[in-house]
């Protein structure tokens, strides 16, 4: 049976990832930080292994990966989805706020790979996916730090794909567009409608759109795809 380890799996895109992979008969482990009740409910619903873990903490990430390996014996895929956003002018942002974004997005991706890759390399098989953002491709005003972190994931993914390709481990990035999750909760319905109209396909994305893309990239149908950036944004950004 195939296995997958997902960071930030209790809400939004992460929850859709857990559900989608479980539905495809993967054994799933996912991490969460503070959404304890949501994580337990999702674990009960899907049979997935829920692990409390701060993605940017070295010891916690190592422990989480070890728990998954102990439970499953191997990992076929890992997906770094954990993340947070912050909107402000650069001059109004504190160094601590910047560090917080870096910690979960980039340091988290590094730690995930540091501890998961040895098991994949030893089996000469595996798929790594980073959930980046369309703002990692083109940048967003007042989200410069977030954009930088997401762009960093793209650069990390491209370099890592070359590094581990000879070990038959694939690395790809998914760049979501405007996705209808609780991150849009502060937006008014008028704001959401404006975003729909700005998107060529005239709708907001869903977490399930991202999950379907991740399933494809982890499948044998994508066995010759690595180092790539897949935009799932309804045409909002075309590069």
N, C-alpha and C positions, 0 to 999 in steps of 0.2 A: 504494500500500500504506500502511496506517495505521501510525503510529509511537507509541511510548510510552517515557517516561523514568521509571525507578523508583529511588528512593533506598533503600538498605538492602535490596538484593535477593538476597543470597547465602544467607540462612537463613530458616526459619520462614515467616511470612506473605509476606515478600518473595520467597522462592524460589517459593512457590505463585503469586504474581502473575506472575513472569517466565514460568513454565511455562504458565499459563493464557493469557496474552496471545500468547505465541509459538504456542500451539496454534491460536489464532484468526487466525493469519497476520499478526500485528503484527510490525513490526521493533522489536526491544526493545533498549534500553540500560539498564543498571542499575549502581548504585554499590555498593561494598563498602568496608570499612575494614581489617579484619584477617583476614577469612576468605578468604585468597588461594586456597588449594587448592579450597575449596568453590566459589568464584566461577569459577575456571577450569573446573571440572567442569561447572558449570551452563551456562557459555558454550558449551562443547563439545557439551553435550546439546541445547541449544535454538537455537544459532546467535546468541544475544544478545551484544551488545557489553558487556563487563565493564570498568568504569572504577573504579580505586581513587580514593576521594574521601572526605575528612572533610567531612560535610555542613555543619558549622558554620564551615568555613573559606571566606572570601570568594573568594580566588583559585582554590582548588581547585574550588569549585562552578561558578564562571564557566568554568573550563577544561573541566569535565565536560560542561556544557551545550553549549559550543562544539564539543566533539568529537562529541557526538550530532548536532548540527545539521549539522556537516560531513559526517558519515556518511550521514545520512538526508535532509537538505535541509529538513526541517520537523519539528515535533512536534505530534501530534494530542492527546496527553495526557501529563500528568506526575502522578506519585503520590509523595507524601512519606510513606514508611514507616519511614525510619531512626529508631531510637530506642533508649533504654535505660531500665531501671527502677532504682529505689532504694527500699529499705524501711527506715525508721527513724523514731523520734520526731523532731519538729522540733528540739528542743533538743539532740539528739545529732548532727544533720546539720551538716556544715561548709559554709561559703559556697562552697567549691570544688566540693563535691558538688552543691549546688544549681545553680551555674553550668554544670556539666557537663550536667545535664538540660536546662536552658534552651537551651544551645548547640545540641544536636542536634535537639531537638523544635521549638522556636520560631524560633530564629535560622536553623536549617536550612531550615524552611519558607519563611521570608522570602527567603533567598538563592535558593532554588529558583525562587520566583516572580519575583524581581527579574530573573533572567537568562533564564528561559524565557518569560515573558509577552510581551515585545516581539515575538517571532516569531509567537506565537499571535494577538496583537492585529493584527498586520499582515495576517494571513490572515483575520481576522474569524471565527475558529473555534478551539475548543480546550476541553479538559476538565481541570480540576485536582481532585485528590482528596487530602485529608489523612486519614491513618489515625490517628484519635484513640483513644479508649477509653471504655468505659462509666464509668470513674472520672472522665473529663472531664465527664461529665454529672451525676454525683451525688457524686463524691468518695469517697476510701477512707482509712480510718484508717491511720496509719503510712505512707501514701503521699501525703502532702499536696503535696509538691513535684511529684511525677509527675502527680498529679491536676490541679494548677494549670497545668502545661505542656500537658496534654491539653485542658483547658478553654480554654486560650489558643488552641489550634488551632481549636476550634469558633468562638470569637469572631472570629478572623482570617478563617476561611472565610466566615462570614456577611457580614462587612464587605466582603471582597474580591469576593464574588459580586455585591454592589451596584455596586462600583467598575468591574468589568470586564464586567458584563452587557451594557451598551450595545455592547460590542465582540464580542458573541456568544461570549464565553468563559464557561463554566459552572464553578462551584466548589462542591464538596460534601464532607462529612465522613462517614467510616465509623467507627462506634464498636464495635469488637469486644468481646465478652464474654470468658468464660474459654475460651481457645483452646489446644488441645493442641499446644504447641510445646516447644522445649527450655527455654523460660522456666519451664515447670512441672517441670523435672527435679528440683529440690530437694524437690518435694512427694512424700509417700508415697502409695501406692496408696489407703490409707484416706482421705487428704486429698482425693485426686482423686474418690473415690466420694462424699464429702460434697459436693463441688462439683457433681457430677452431680445429686445428689438435691436440691440447692438450686435447680437450674435447672429451670424448669417443663417444658421439653422433655426433661428427664432424660438429657441427654448433654452432653459437652464439644463446643465448636465445633472445627472444623478449619480449617487455613489455606486450604483450598479453598473453604470457605464465604465467607471474606472476598474471595478472588479472584473468585468468581462475582458478588459484589455490585459489585466494582470494574468488572468487564467490563460489567455492566448500566449503571452510571452513565456509562461512557464511550461507550455505544452510542447509536444514533439513537433507540432506544426511550425514552431518558431525555433527549431533546432539549429538553424543557420543564421540566426539573428542575434547579434551582440554589439555592444557599444553604441546603441541607437537611442534616439530620443523620440518618443511617441507622444505627439500632442493630441489630447482628447479634450477639445475645447469648442466644438461646434463651428469652427472657423473664426472664432474671436481673435486668435492670433494665427497668422499663416507665415511660416518662415521657410 
